[in-house]
Amino acid sequence: MESNSRTENNKNASGITTTRSPVDDRTAEVGGKDRAIRVLVVEDHRALRASLAMFLEFHGYVVTASASFDEALQAAAATKPDVAVCDRHLNEDRDGIDVARELQRQFGCRLVFVSGTAMDDLRAATKDLDVVAYISKPALPDRIEAAVRKAKVAG
């Protein structure tokens, strides 16, 4: 496989920037054609959000990152993600569970939760959702990437 260090940045009509690195492309078959898997990262901590997005982009995913419920829904409307990686707690009234519920209802995306809280509580609160993986913080980025890949394969 040939490696290419160029990164493609695209800004859509809504002003949302998505980034795709052609290194180690991860693709999904859509209508008989392969395309990169689209991932939405929902994380309120800027450094975590940026580092996870960069890691996933390096592995060939098309990544959009958001910090809040409203940003996540706007980004999802523009990018139609295949998989959403959601933090449980966001710095607002609505949390990651609210975001995930709405993303799955509106866009049918698969879900991966990353949280520093008790997983039993999170599983109970999301039993109505199709969640592929629950990952405890602190989490290694390669574990999250494996869950994203699993989510798309299972989808």
C-alpha positions as CSV (number, residue, x, y, z in Angstrom):
1,M,0.0,0.0,0.0
2,E,1.4,3.4,-1.0
3,S,1.5,6.0,1.7
4,N,0.7,9.6,1.0
5,S,1.2,12.3,3.6
6,R,-1.0,14.9,1.9
7,T,-4.2,15.7,3.9
8,E,-7.3,16.9,2.1
9,N,-9.4,19.6,3.8
10,N,-12.9,20.3,2.5
11,K,-15.3,23.0,3.7
12,N,-18.9,22.4,2.9
13,A,-21.7,24.9,2.3
14,S,-22.5,25.0,6.1
15,G,-18.9,26.0,6.9
16,I,-18.0,22.7,8.5
17,T,-14.5,21.4,7.7
18,T,-13.9,17.8,7.3
19,T,-10.4,16.3,6.9
20,R,-9.3,13.2,5.2
21,S,-5.9,11.7,5.0
22,P,-5.4,9.1,2.3
23,V,-3.1,7.0,4.5
24,D,-4.4,3.5,5.2
25,D,-7.9,4.3,3.9
26,R,-10.8,2.8,5.7
27,T,-13.7,2.4,3.3
28,A,-17.3,1.3,3.3
29,E,-19.2,0.0,0.3
30,V,-22.0,2.3,-0.7
31,G,-24.0,1.6,-3.8
32,G,-21.3,-0.7,-5.1
33,K,-18.6,1.9,-4.6
34,D,-16.0,2.2,-1.9
35,R,-15.8,5.4,0.1
36,A,-14.1,6.5,3.3
37,I,-16.0,5.9,6.5
38,R,-17.3,9.1,7.9
39,V,-16.9,9.6,11.7
40,L,-18.4,12.2,14.0
41,V,-16.5,12.8,17.2
42,V,-18.5,14.4,20.0
43,E,-16.3,15.5,22.8
44,D,-16.4,18.7,24.8
45,H,-12.7,18.7,25.8
46,R,-10.9,20.4,23.0
47,A,-7.5,18.6,23.3
48,L,-9.2,15.1,23.4
49,R,-11.5,16.0,20.5
50,A,-8.6,17.3,18.4
51,S,-6.2,14.4,19.2
52,L,-8.8,11.8,18.5
53,A,-9.9,13.4,15.3
54,M,-6.3,13.6,14.1
55,F,-5.6,10.0,15.0
56,L,-8.7,8.8,13.1
57,E,-7.9,11.0,10.1
58,F,-4.4,9.6,10.0
59,H,-6.0,6.2,9.7
60,G,-8.0,7.3,6.7
61,Y,-11.4,8.2,8.1
62,V,-13.2,11.3,7.2
63,V,-13.7,13.0,10.5
64,T,-15.9,15.8,11.7
65,A,-15.6,16.9,15.4
66,S,-18.0,18.8,17.5
67,A,-18.2,19.9,21.2
68,S,-22.0,20.1,21.8
69,F,-25.4,18.7,21.0
70,D,-26.2,21.5,18.5
71,E,-22.8,21.3,16.8
72,A,-23.1,17.6,16.5
73,L,-26.5,17.7,14.8
74,Q,-25.4,20.4,12.5
75,A,-22.3,18.5,11.5
76,A,-24.2,15.3,11.1
77,A,-26.8,16.9,8.8
78,A,-23.9,18.2,6.6
79,T,-21.7,15.0,6.6
80,K,-24.1,12.0,7.3
81,P,-21.7,10.1,9.5
82,D,-21.5,6.3,9.5
83,V,-20.2,6.1,13.1
84,A,-20.4,8.6,16.0
85,V,-17.9,8.5,18.9
86,C,-19.7,10.2,21.8
87,D,-18.4,11.3,25.2
88,R,-21.0,10.7,27.9
89,H,-20.8,14.1,29.6
90,L,-20.8,17.3,27.7
91,N,-20.6,20.8,29.3
92,E,-24.2,21.6,28.7
93,D,-27.8,20.5,29.7
94,R,-27.9,17.8,27.1
95,D,-25.3,15.0,27.3
96,G,-23.7,12.5,25.0
97,I,-26.6,10.1,25.4
98,D,-29.0,12.8,24.1
99,V,-26.7,13.4,21.2
100,A,-26.3,9.7,20.4
101,R,-30.1,9.1,20.6
102,E,-30.7,11.9,18.1
103,L,-27.9,10.9,15.8
104,Q,-29.2,7.4,15.6
105,R,-32.8,8.4,15.2
106,Q,-32.1,11.0,12.4
107,F,-29.1,9.5,10.6
108,G,-28.9,5.8,11.6
109,C,-25.3,6.0,12.5
110,R,-23.6,3.3,14.7
111,L,-22.5,4.4,18.1
112,V,-19.3,4.1,20.2
113,F,-19.3,5.6,23.7
114,V,-16.2,6.8,25.5
115,S,-16.7,7.8,29.1
116,G,-15.0,8.3,32.4
117,T,-18.2,7.2,34.3
118,A,-19.5,3.9,35.4
119,M,-20.2,1.7,32.3
120,D,-23.1,-0.2,34.0
121,D,-25.0,3.1,34.4
122,L,-24.2,4.1,30.8
123,R,-25.3,0.7,29.4
124,A,-28.6,0.9,31.3
125,A,-29.2,4.5,30.1
126,T,-28.5,3.5,26.4
127,K,-30.2,0.0,26.3
128,D,-32.6,1.4,23.6
129,L,-29.7,2.3,21.4
130,D,-27.6,0.2,19.0
131,V,-24.2,0.8,20.7
132,V,-21.3,-1.1,19.3
133,A,-18.7,-0.4,22.0
134,Y,-18.4,1.2,25.5
135,I,-14.8,2.4,26.2
136,S,-13.6,3.7,29.5
137,K,-11.4,6.8,29.8
138,P,-8.6,7.1,29.7
139,A,-8.7,5.2,26.4
140,L,-6.0,4.5,23.9
141,P,-6.8,5.9,20.5
142,D,-6.1,2.6,18.7
143,R,-8.8,1.0,20.9
144,I,-11.3,3.7,19.8
145,E,-10.2,3.2,16.1
146,A,-10.8,-0.5,16.4
147,A,-14.3,0.1,17.8
148,V,-15.0,2.5,14.9
149,R,-13.9,-0.1,12.4
150,K,-16.0,-2.8,14.2
151,A,-19.0,-0.5,14.2
152,K,-18.8,-0.1,10.4
153,V,-18.3,-3.8,9.8
154,A,-21.2,-4.6,12.0
155,G,-23.4,-2.0,10.3
